[in-house]
Amino acid sequence: MDFILVTHSITAQQYSHCNPNYAGGDFCAGAISARQLLKRPVISPDPWRTPAKGVYLCSSSTPPGPSVHGLCGWYAAQSALKRAFGLPSPALGQQDKASRT
């Protein structure tokens, strides 16, 4: 039989003491404004790529913006596949209807 022995939870405010980047409990890396969404971290058609070869940003500071959805990493991976390896974007488990039959 499985059962839970102990649980622990903290608020976002309490978590900010563990990580100074989350000031006041803000884990979204700053303001979610139109200006920030368009500008962060740089104005570029490929904001996930950095000047350092093979280094890509996948934090919530990159488009499509702060959240916990994982799209920042997905776009960074697509950029790396295209720039570093010349590969097209993978379907990532998505199949067209014809291949399912």
Biopython code that builds the backbone (N, CA, C, O; Angstrom):
import numpy as np
from Bio.PDB.StructureBuilder import StructureBuilder

atoms = [
    (1, "MET", "N", (0.833, -1.172, 0.000)),
    (1, "MET", "CA", (0.000, 0.000, 0.000)),
    (1, "MET", "C", (0.888, 1.248, 0.000)),
    (1, "MET", "O", (1.814, 1.346, 0.805)),
    (2, "ASP", "N", (0.612, 2.200, -0.895)),
    (2, "ASP", "CA", (1.355, 3.446, -0.981)),
    (2, "ASP", "C", (0.649, 4.532, -0.184)),
    (2, "ASP", "O", (-0.579, 4.614, -0.165)),
    (3, "PHE", "N", (1.433, 5.347, 0.459)),
    (3, "PHE", "CA", (0.857, 6.491, 1.164)),
    (3, "PHE", "C", (1.906, 7.582, 1.267)),
    (3, "PHE", "O", (3.100, 7.319, 1.125)),
    (4, "ILE", "N", (1.469, 8.784, 1.511)),
    (4, "ILE", "CA", (2.346, 9.942, 1.602)),
    (4, "ILE", "C", (2.751, 10.143, 3.052)),
    (4, "ILE", "O", (1.901, 10.262, 3.935)),
    (5, "LEU", "N", (4.055, 10.179, 3.289)),
    (5, "LEU", "CA", (4.549, 10.376, 4.643)),
    (5, "LEU", "C", (4.631, 11.858, 5.013)),
    (5, "LEU", "O", (4.245, 12.258, 6.111)),
    (6, "VAL", "N", (5.140, 12.661, 4.082)),
    (6, "VAL", "CA", (5.383, 14.066, 4.378)),
    (6, "VAL", "C", (5.110, 14.899, 3.125)),
    (6, "VAL", "O", (5.356, 14.450, 2.006)),
    (7, "THR", "N", (4.616, 16.078, 3.320)),
    (7, "THR", "CA", (4.506, 17.041, 2.224)),
    (7, "THR", "C", (5.157, 18.338, 2.655)),
    (7, "THR", "O", (5.305, 18.610, 3.847)),
    (8, "HIS", "N", (5.540, 19.125, 1.685)),
    (8, "HIS", "CA", (6.155, 20.428, 1.960)),
    (8, "HIS", "C", (5.763, 21.366, 0.836)),
    (8, "HIS", "O", (5.846, 21.000, -0.336)),
    (9, "SER", "N", (5.351, 22.533, 1.170)),
    (9, "SER", "CA", (5.035, 23.525, 0.150)),
    (9, "SER", "C", (5.489, 24.894, 0.634)),
    (9, "SER", "O", (5.562, 25.161, 1.834)),
    (10, "ILE", "N", (5.793, 25.756, -0.340)),
    (10, "ILE", "CA", (6.166, 27.129, -0.010)),
    (10, "ILE", "C", (5.459, 28.053, -0.999)),
    (10, "ILE", "O", (5.054, 27.632, -2.083)),
    (11, "THR", "N", (5.324, 29.282, -0.616)),
    (11, "THR", "CA", (4.708, 30.265, -1.501)),
    (11, "THR", "C", (5.762, 30.817, -2.454)),
    (11, "THR", "O", (6.959, 30.628, -2.242)),
    (12, "ALA", "N", (5.319, 31.485, -3.484)),
    (12, "ALA", "CA", (6.253, 32.117, -4.416)),
    (12, "ALA", "C", (7.123, 33.133, -3.688)),
    (12, "ALA", "O", (8.316, 33.240, -3.975)),
    (13, "GLN", "N", (6.556, 33.868, -2.765)),
    (13, "GLN", "CA", (7.317, 34.839, -1.966)),
    (13, "GLN", "C", (8.421, 34.139, -1.173)),
    (13, "GLN", "O", (9.547, 34.633, -1.105)),
    (14, "GLN", "N", (8.103, 33.001, -0.581)),
    (14, "GLN", "CA", (9.107, 32.253, 0.176)),
    (14, "GLN", "C", (10.185, 31.694, -0.758)),
    (14, "GLN", "O", (11.356, 31.618, -0.383)),
    (15, "TYR", "N", (9.794, 31.310, -1.950)),
    (15, "TYR", "CA", (10.757, 30.765, -2.911)),
    (15, "TYR", "C", (11.765, 31.819, -3.344)),
    (15, "TYR", "O", (12.894, 31.484, -3.703)),
    (16, "SER", "N", (11.375, 33.083, -3.316)),
    (16, "SER", "CA", (12.285, 34.147, -3.730)),
    (16, "SER", "C", (13.508, 34.213, -2.815)),
    (16, "SER", "O", (14.547, 34.734, -3.224)),
    (17, "HIS", "N", (13.410, 33.707, -1.608)),
    (17, "HIS", "CA", (14.571, 33.671, -0.716)),
    (17, "HIS", "C", (15.557, 32.582, -1.142)),
    (17, "HIS", "O", (16.739, 32.657, -0.806)),
    (18, "CYS", "N", (15.092, 31.580, -1.869)),
    (18, "CYS", "CA", (15.957, 30.507, -2.368)),
    (18, "CYS", "C", (16.683, 30.919, -3.642)),
    (18, "CYS", "O", (17.789, 30.449, -3.912)),
    (19, "ASN", "N", (16.065, 31.791, -4.416)),
    (19, "ASN", "CA", (16.632, 32.208, -5.697)),
    (19, "ASN", "C", (16.424, 33.709, -5.860)),
    (19, "ASN", "O", (15.294, 34.151, -6.066)),
    (20, "PRO", "N", (17.495, 34.502, -5.773)),
    (20, "PRO", "CA", (17.341, 35.958, -5.847)),
    (20, "PRO", "C", (16.824, 36.459, -7.204)),
    (20, "PRO", "O", (16.420, 37.616, -7.313)),
    (21, "ASN", "N", (16.832, 35.616, -8.225)),
    (21, "ASN", "CA", (16.287, 36.019, -9.520)),
    (21, "ASN", "C", (14.768, 36.127, -9.491)),
    (21, "ASN", "O", (14.170, 36.750, -10.368)),
    (22, "TYR", "N", (14.151, 35.526, -8.493)),
    (22, "TYR", "CA", (12.699, 35.534, -8.380)),
    (22, "TYR", "C", (12.241, 36.550, -7.344)),
    (22, "TYR", "O", (11.496, 36.219, -6.422)),
    (23, "ALA", "N", (12.689, 37.775, -7.502)),
    (23, "ALA", "CA", (12.402, 38.837, -6.532)),
    (23, "ALA", "C", (10.903, 38.962, -6.294)),
    (23, "ALA", "O", (10.118, 39.095, -7.233)),
    (24, "GLY", "N", (10.527, 38.917, -5.039)),
    (24, "GLY", "CA", (9.125, 39.055, -4.673)),
    (24, "GLY", "C", (8.261, 37.890, -5.103)),
    (24, "GLY", "O", (7.034, 37.985, -5.072)),
    (25, "GLY", "N", (8.883, 36.786, -5.506)),
    (25, "GLY", "CA", (8.117, 35.625, -5.945)),
    (25, "GLY", "C", (7.829, 35.618, -7.430)),
    (25, "GLY", "O", (7.091, 34.756, -7.907)),
    (26, "ASP", "N", (8.395, 36.563, -8.177)),
    (26, "ASP", "CA", (8.167, 36.661, -9.618)),
    (26, "ASP", "C", (9.070, 35.680, -10.355)),
    (26, "ASP", "O", (10.259, 35.952, -10.517)),
    (27, "PHE", "N", (8.539, 34.556, -10.801)),
    (27, "PHE", "CA", (9.351, 33.572, -11.518)),
    (27, "PHE", "C", (9.272, 33.765, -13.027)),
    (27, "PHE", "O", (9.778, 32.935, -13.782)),
    (28, "CYS", "N", (8.651, 34.836, -13.470)),
    (28, "CYS", "CA", (8.466, 35.080, -14.904)),
    (28, "CYS", "C", (9.544, 35.963, -15.521)),
    (28, "CYS", "O", (9.404, 36.371, -16.674)),
    (29, "ALA", "N", (10.609, 36.269, -14.796)),
    (29, "ALA", "CA", (11.727, 37.040, -15.324)),
    (29, "ALA", "C", (11.335, 38.449, -15.738)),
    (29, "ALA", "O", (11.812, 38.947, -16.757)),
    (30, "GLY", "N", (10.501, 39.078, -14.990)),
    (30, "GLY", "CA", (10.185, 40.480, -15.240)),
    (30, "GLY", "C", (8.793, 40.724, -15.773)),
    (30, "GLY", "O", (7.944, 39.834, -15.814)),
    (31, "ALA", "N", (8.593, 41.959, -16.178)),
    (31, "ALA", "CA", (7.277, 42.419, -16.618)),
    (31, "ALA", "C", (6.812, 41.699, -17.874)),
    (31, "ALA", "O", (7.601, 41.399, -18.770)),
    (32, "ILE", "N", (5.531, 41.434, -17.917)),
    (32, "ILE", "CA", (4.941, 40.862, -19.120)),
    (32, "ILE", "C", (4.192, 42.000, -19.809)),
    (32, "ILE", "O", (2.975, 42.135, -19.684)),
    (33, "SER", "N", (4.948, 42.807, -20.532)),
    (33, "SER", "CA", (4.371, 43.926, -21.255)),
    (33, "SER", "C", (4.638, 43.721, -22.741)),
    (33, "SER", "O", (5.488, 42.913, -23.114)),
    (34, "ALA", "N", (3.922, 44.445, -23.583)),
    (34, "ALA", "CA", (4.137, 44.321, -25.034)),
    (34, "ALA", "C", (5.577, 44.655, -25.381)),
    (34, "ALA", "O", (6.189, 43.992, -26.219)),
    (35, "ARG", "N", (6.113, 45.670, -24.747)),
    (35, "ARG", "CA", (7.504, 46.069, -24.999)),
    (35, "ARG", "C", (8.469, 44.941, -24.648)),
    (35, "ARG", "O", (9.373, 44.628, -25.422)),
    (36, "GLN", "N", (8.276, 44.331, -23.476)),
    (36, "GLN", "CA", (9.150, 43.247, -23.048)),
    (36, "GLN", "C", (9.007, 42.011, -23.942)),
    (36, "GLN", "O", (10.002, 41.357, -24.256)),
    (37, "LEU", "N", (7.799, 41.694, -24.345)),
    (37, "LEU", "CA", (7.595, 40.525, -25.197)),
    (37, "LEU", "C", (8.282, 40.682, -26.541)),
    (37, "LEU", "O", (8.801, 39.710, -27.090)),
    (38, "LEU", "N", (8.292, 41.897, -27.078)),
    (38, "LEU", "CA", (8.919, 42.143, -28.377)),
    (38, "LEU", "C", (10.427, 42.324, -28.287)),
    (38, "LEU", "O", (11.145, 42.022, -29.240)),
    (39, "LYS", "N", (10.907, 42.805, -27.171)),
    (39, "LYS", "CA", (12.303, 43.216, -27.062)),
    (39, "LYS", "C", (13.228, 42.188, -26.426)),
    (39, "LYS", "O", (14.426, 42.208, -26.706)),
    (40, "ARG", "N", (12.735, 41.308, -25.600)),
    (40, "ARG", "CA", (13.636, 40.466, -24.832)),
    (40, "ARG", "C", (14.149, 39.282, -25.617)),
    (40, "ARG", "O", (13.388, 38.764, -26.434)),
    (41, "PRO", "N", (15.355, 38.810, -25.449)),
    (41, "PRO", "CA", (16.454, 39.546, -24.846)),
    (41, "PRO", "C", (17.061, 40.554, -25.812)),
    (41, "PRO", "O", (17.714, 41.504, -25.380)),
    (42, "VAL", "N", (16.858, 40.366, -27.100)),
    (42, "VAL", "CA", (17.291, 41.313, -28.132)),
    (42, "VAL", "C", (16.227, 41.336, -29.229)),
    (42, "VAL", "O", (15.432, 40.405, -29.351)),
    (43, "ILE", "N", (16.222, 42.389, -30.010)),
    (43, "ILE", "CA", (15.321, 42.434, -31.155)),
    (43, "ILE", "C", (16.007, 41.680, -32.285)),
    (43, "ILE", "O", (17.008, 42.142, -32.833)),
    (44, "SER", "N", (15.468, 40.530, -32.626)),
    (44, "SER", "CA", (16.089, 39.661, -33.621)),
    (44, "SER", "C", (15.067, 38.642, -34.102)),
    (44, "SER", "O", (14.188, 38.236, -33.343)),
    (45, "PRO", "N", (15.181, 38.223, -35.375)),
    (45, "PRO", "CA", (14.297, 37.150, -35.818)),
    (45, "PRO", "C", (14.667, 35.802, -35.182)),
    (45, "PRO", "O", (13.879, 34.857, -35.230)),
    (46, "ASP", "N", (15.858, 35.713, -34.588)),
    (46, "ASP", "CA", (16.316, 34.488, -33.924)),
    (46, "ASP", "C", (16.903, 34.848, -32.555)),
    (46, "ASP", "O", (18.113, 34.742, -32.355)),
    (47, "PRO", "N", (16.047, 35.277, -31.605)),
    (47, "PRO", "CA", (16.561, 35.730, -30.304)),
    (47, "PRO", "C", (17.099, 34.619, -29.408)),
    (47, "PRO", "O", (17.614, 34.906, -28.328)),
    (48, "TRP", "N", (16.995, 33.382, -29.819)),
    (48, "TRP", "CA", (17.496, 32.261, -29.024)),
    (48, "TRP", "C", (18.978, 32.033, -29.272)),
    (48, "TRP", "O", (19.658, 31.440, -28.435)),
    (49, "ARG", "N", (19.490, 32.491, -30.403)),
    (49, "ARG", "CA", (20.891, 32.329, -30.764)),
    (49, "ARG", "C", (21.726, 33.422, -30.112)),
    (49, "ARG", "O", (21.292, 34.571, -30.030)),
    (50, "THR", "N", (22.915, 33.071, -29.650)),
    (50, "THR", "CA", (23.830, 34.056, -29.069)),
    (50, "THR", "C", (25.052, 34.200, -29.973)),
    (50, "THR", "O", (25.245, 33.392, -30.881)),
    (51, "PRO", "N", (25.879, 35.219, -29.735)),
    (51, "PRO", "CA", (27.109, 35.352, -30.530)),
    (51, "PRO", "C", (28.093, 34.199, -30.322)),
    (51, "PRO", "O", (28.937, 33.948, -31.183)),
    (52, "ALA", "N", (27.997, 33.497, -29.193)),
    (52, "ALA", "CA", (28.888, 32.371, -28.917)),
    (52, "ALA", "C", (28.430, 31.151, -29.715)),
    (52, "ALA", "O", (27.265, 30.761, -29.641)),
    (53, "LYS", "N", (29.331, 30.559, -30.466)),
    (53, "LYS", "CA", (28.995, 29.421, -31.310)),
    (53, "LYS", "C", (28.446, 28.261, -30.477)),
    (53, "LYS", "O", (29.067, 27.823, -29.509)),
    (54, "GLY", "N", (27.268, 27.775, -30.875)),
    (54, "GLY", "CA", (26.657, 26.635, -30.214)),
    (54, "GLY", "C", (25.943, 26.944, -28.910)),
    (54, "GLY", "O", (25.514, 26.026, -28.212)),
    (55, "VAL", "N", (25.808, 28.217, -28.567)),
    (55, "VAL", "CA", (25.136, 28.591, -27.322)),
    (55, "VAL", "C", (23.799, 29.242, -27.665)),
    (55, "VAL", "O", (23.738, 30.206, -28.428)),
    (56, "TYR", "N", (22.747, 28.704, -27.094)),
    (56, "TYR", "CA", (21.389, 29.185, -27.346)),
    (56, "TYR", "C", (20.693, 29.456, -26.023)),
    (56, "TYR", "O", (20.951, 28.777, -25.029)),
    (57, "LEU", "N", (19.813, 30.445, -26.011)),
    (57, "LEU", "CA", (19.049, 30.783, -24.821)),
    (57, "LEU", "C", (17.700, 30.090, -24.857)),
    (57, "LEU", "O", (17.021, 30.098, -25.884)),
    (58, "CYS", "N", (17.315, 29.500, -23.759)),
    (58, "CYS", "CA", (15.999, 28.862, -23.705)),
    (58, "CYS", "C", (15.265, 29.246, -22.426)),
    (58, "CYS", "O", (14.378, 28.525, -21.970)),
    (59, "SER", "N", (15.641, 30.381, -21.853)),
    (59, "SER", "CA", (14.997, 30.815, -20.616)),
    (59, "SER", "C", (13.693, 31.531, -20.911)),
    (59, "SER", "O", (13.369, 31.792, -22.070)),
    (60, "SER", "N", (12.954, 31.844, -19.876)),
    (60, "SER", "CA", (11.688, 32.549, -20.071)),
    (60, "SER", "C", (11.911, 34.002, -20.462)),
    (60, "SER", "O", (10.946, 34.745, -20.643)),
    (61, "SER", "N", (13.167, 34.419, -20.597)),
    (61, "SER", "CA", (13.456, 35.763, -21.089)),
    (61, "SER", "C", (13.430, 35.819, -22.611)),
    (61, "SER", "O", (13.578, 36.895, -23.191)),
    (62, "THR", "N", (13.246, 34.689, -23.257)),
    (62, "THR", "CA", (13.176, 34.657, -24.716)),
    (62, "THR", "C", (11.726, 34.449, -25.151)),
    (62, "THR", "O", (10.898, 33.990, -24.363)),
    (63, "PRO", "N", (11.419, 34.788, -26.406)),
    (63, "PRO", "CA", (10.044, 34.588, -26.893)),
    (63, "PRO", "C", (9.661, 33.117, -26.838)),
    (63, "PRO", "O", (10.535, 32.261, -26.981)),
    (64, "PRO", "N", (8.436, 32.802, -26.643)),
    (64, "PRO", "CA", (7.270, 33.667, -26.663)),
    (64, "PRO", "C", (6.998, 34.380, -25.352)),
    (64, "PRO", "O", (5.921, 34.956, -25.200)),
    (65, "GLY", "N", (7.895, 34.373, -24.421)),
    (65, "GLY", "CA", (7.715, 35.148, -23.209)),
    (65, "GLY", "C", (7.594, 34.283, -21.976)),
    (65, "GLY", "O", (7.511, 33.057, -22.054)),
    (66, "PRO", "N", (7.584, 34.945, -20.846)),
    (66, "PRO", "CA", (7.621, 34.226, -19.574)),
    (66, "PRO", "C", (6.376, 33.393, -19.307)),
    (66, "PRO", "O", (5.244, 33.817, -19.541)),
    (67, "SER", "N", (6.629, 32.224, -18.820)),
    (67, "SER", "CA", (5.583, 31.309, -18.404)),
    (67, "SER", "C", (6.246, 29.993, -18.044)),
    (67, "SER", "O", (7.468, 29.939, -17.897)),
    (68, "VAL", "N", (5.488, 28.959, -17.904)),
    (68, "VAL", "CA", (6.035, 27.643, -17.601)),
    (68, "VAL", "C", (5.628, 26.644, -18.679)),
    (68, "VAL", "O", (5.365, 25.479, -18.382)),
    (69, "HIS", "N", (5.577, 27.091, -19.912)),
    (69, "HIS", "CA", (5.080, 26.268, -21.013)),
    (69, "HIS", "C", (6.155, 25.495, -21.748)),
    (69, "HIS", "O", (5.831, 24.512, -22.414)),
    (70, "GLY", "N", (7.408, 25.883, -21.666)),
    (70, "GLY", "CA", (8.483, 25.163, -22.334)),
    (70, "GLY", "C", (8.728, 25.561, -23.777)),
    (70, "GLY", "O", (9.633, 25.019, -24.411)),
    (71, "LEU", "N", (7.957, 26.485, -24.315)),
    (71, "LEU", "CA", (8.129, 26.870, -25.712)),
    (71, "LEU", "C", (9.449, 27.584, -25.960)),
    (71, "LEU", "O", (9.985, 27.511, -27.066)),
    (72, "CYS", "N", (9.979, 28.266, -24.967)),
    (72, "CYS", "CA", (11.266, 28.949, -25.140)),
    (72, "CYS", "C", (12.347, 27.927, -25.510)),
    (72, "CYS", "O", (13.144, 28.164, -26.417)),
    (73, "GLY", "N", (12.369, 26.813, -24.819)),
    (73, "GLY", "CA", (13.331, 25.753, -25.122)),
    (73, "GLY", "C", (13.060, 25.094, -26.447)),
    (73, "GLY", "O", (13.992, 24.723, -27.160)),
    (74, "TRP", "N", (11.789, 24.940, -26.793)),
    (74, "TRP", "CA", (11.427, 24.318, -28.062)),
    (74, "TRP", "C", (11.927, 25.176, -29.222)),
    (74, "TRP", "O", (12.488, 24.655, -30.186)),
    (75, "TYR", "N", (11.721, 26.499, -29.128)),
    (75, "TYR", "CA", (12.204, 27.397, -30.181)),
    (75, "TYR", "C", (13.725, 27.455, -30.221)),
    (75, "TYR", "O", (14.308, 27.528, -31.302)),
    (76, "ALA", "N", (14.380, 27.423, -29.059)),
    (76, "ALA", "CA", (15.841, 27.411, -29.029)),
    (76, "ALA", "C", (16.378, 26.139, -29.689)),
    (76, "ALA", "O", (17.364, 26.188, -30.425)),
    (77, "ALA", "N", (15.736, 25.014, -29.427)),
    (77, "ALA", "CA", (16.159, 23.752, -30.042)),
    (77, "ALA", "C", (15.965, 23.796, -31.552)),
    (77, "ALA", "O", (16.814, 23.308, -32.298)),
    (78, "GLN", "N", (14.871, 24.366, -32.003)),
    (78, "GLN", "CA", (14.644, 24.484, -33.444)),
    (78, "GLN", "C", (15.708, 25.368, -34.080)),
    (78, "GLN", "O", (16.205, 25.064, -35.164)),
    (79, "SER", "N", (16.059, 26.458, -33.411)),
    (79, "SER", "CA", (17.103, 27.346, -33.914)),
    (79, "SER", "C", (18.435, 26.616, -34.007)),
    (79, "SER", "O", (19.153, 26.753, -34.998)),
    (80, "ALA", "N", (18.770, 25.837, -32.972)),
    (80, "ALA", "CA", (20.022, 25.082, -32.973)),
    (80, "ALA", "C", (20.038, 24.043, -34.079)),
    (80, "ALA", "O", (21.048, 23.896, -34.768)),
    (81, "LEU", "N", (18.953, 23.328, -34.262)),
    (81, "LEU", "CA", (18.890, 22.317, -35.327)),
    (81, "LEU", "C", (19.113, 22.948, -36.702)),
    (81, "LEU", "O", (19.812, 22.388, -37.547)),
    (82, "LYS", "N", (18.518, 24.105, -36.908)),
    (82, "LYS", "CA", (18.637, 24.780, -38.197)),
    (82, "LYS", "C", (20.029, 25.371, -38.388)),
    (82, "LYS", "O", (20.667, 25.134, -39.414)),
    (83, "ARG", "N", (20.508, 26.143, -37.402)),
    (83, "ARG", "CA", (21.782, 26.866, -37.537)),
    (83, "ARG", "C", (23.001, 25.959, -37.411)),
    (83, "ARG", "O", (23.922, 26.048, -38.222)),
    (84, "ALA", "N", (23.016, 25.098, -36.415)),
    (84, "ALA", "CA", (24.205, 24.294, -36.147)),
    (84, "ALA", "C", (24.290, 23.037, -37.005)),
    (84, "ALA", "O", (25.382, 22.577, -37.341)),
    (85, "PHE", "N", (23.117, 22.479, -37.360)),
    (85, "PHE", "CA", (23.132, 21.200, -38.053)),
    (85, "PHE", "C", (22.484, 21.229, -39.433)),
    (85, "PHE", "O", (22.544, 20.243, -40.167)),
    (86, "GLY", "N", (21.864, 22.355, -39.790)),
    (86, "GLY", "CA", (21.202, 22.465, -41.080)),
    (86, "GLY", "C", (20.002, 21.554, -41.229)),
    (86, "GLY", "O", (19.631, 21.185, -42.343)),
    (87, "LEU", "N", (19.397, 21.189, -40.112)),
    (87, "LEU", "CA", (18.260, 20.271, -40.127)),
    (87, "LEU", "C", (16.939, 21.022, -40.060)),
    (87, "LEU", "O", (16.861, 22.090, -39.454)),
    (88, "PRO", "N", (15.916, 20.477, -40.671)),
    (88, "PRO", "CA", (14.595, 21.095, -40.552)),
    (88, "PRO", "C", (14.019, 20.838, -39.164)),
    (88, "PRO", "O", (14.494, 19.972, -38.429)),
    (89, "SER", "N", (13.007, 21.593, -38.825)),
    (89, "SER", "CA", (12.347, 21.402, -37.534)),
    (89, "SER", "C", (11.664, 20.040, -37.492)),
    (89, "SER", "O", (10.975, 19.663, -38.440)),
    (90, "PRO", "N", (11.849, 19.299, -36.402)),
    (90, "PRO", "CA", (11.189, 17.995, -36.307)),
    (90, "PRO", "C", (9.710, 18.151, -36.009)),
    (90, "PRO", "O", (9.269, 19.196, -35.529)),
    (91, "ALA", "N", (8.955, 17.120, -36.292)),
    (91, "ALA", "CA", (7.521, 17.137, -36.018)),
    (91, "ALA", "C", (7.240, 16.993, -34.531)),
    (91, "ALA", "O", (6.129, 17.283, -34.087)),
    (92, "LEU", "N", (8.219, 16.553, -33.753)),
    (92, "LEU", "CA", (8.084, 16.375, -32.310)),
    (92, "LEU", "C", (6.869, 15.540, -31.924)),
    (92, "LEU", "O", (6.073, 15.931, -31.071)),
    (93, "GLY", "N", (6.743, 14.388, -32.566)),
    (93, "GLY", "CA", (5.669, 13.468, -32.228)),
    (93, "GLY", "C", (4.356, 13.745, -32.928)),
    (93, "GLY", "O", (3.400, 12.984, -32.781)),
    (94, "GLN", "N", (4.300, 14.807, -33.676)),
    (94, "GLN", "CA", (3.076, 15.142, -34.391)),
    (94, "GLN", "C", (3.112, 14.431, -35.738)),
    (94, "GLN", "O", (4.102, 14.522, -36.463)),
    (95, "GLN", "N", (2.066, 13.742, -36.064)),
    (95, "GLN", "CA", (1.999, 13.025, -37.326)),
    (95, "GLN", "C", (0.825, 13.550, -38.133)),
    (95, "GLN", "O", (-0.195, 13.969, -37.586)),
    (96, "ASP", "N", (0.998, 13.515, -39.465)),
    (96, "ASP", "CA", (-0.144, 13.930, -40.286)),
    (96, "ASP", "C", (-1.136, 12.781, -40.339)),
    (96, "ASP", "O", (-0.783, 11.637, -40.053)),
    (97, "LYS", "N", (-2.360, 13.078, -40.701)),
    (97, "LYS", "CA", (-3.424, 12.069, -40.684)),
    (97, "LYS", "C", (-3.160, 10.898, -41.617)),
    (97, "LYS", "O", (-3.566, 9.774, -41.320)),
    (98, "ALA", "N", (-2.491, 11.134, -42.731)),
    (98, "ALA", "CA", (-2.232, 10.070, -43.695)),
    (98, "ALA", "C", (-1.327, 8.998, -43.123)),
    (98, "ALA", "O", (-1.505, 7.818, -43.426)),
    (99, "SER", "N", (-0.349, 9.386, -42.292)),
    (99, "SER", "CA", (0.600, 8.403, -41.752)),
    (99, "SER", "C", (0.006, 7.590, -40.618)),
    (99, "SER", "O", (0.614, 6.600, -40.210)),
    (100, "ARG", "N", (-1.156, 7.958, -40.087)),
    (100, "ARG", "CA", (-1.791, 7.220, -38.989)),
    (100, "ARG", "C", (-2.609, 6.051, -39.470)),
    (100, "ARG", "O", (-2.979, 5.191, -38.671)),
    (101, "THR", "N", (-2.902, 5.991, -40.755)),
    (101, "THR", "CA", (-3.763, 4.920, -41.247)),
    (101, "THR", "C", (-2.979, 3.690, -41.612)),
    (101, "THR", "O", (-3.558, 2.694, -42.045)),
]
sb = StructureBuilder()
sb.init_structure("model")
sb.init_model(0)
sb.init_chain("A")
sb.init_seg("    ")
for serial, (resi, resn, name, xyz) in enumerate(atoms, 1):
    if name == "N":
        sb.init_residue(resn, " ", resi, " ")
    sb.init_atom(name, np.array(xyz, "f"), 0.0, 1.0, " ", f" {name:<3s}", serial, name[0])
structure = sb.get_structure()
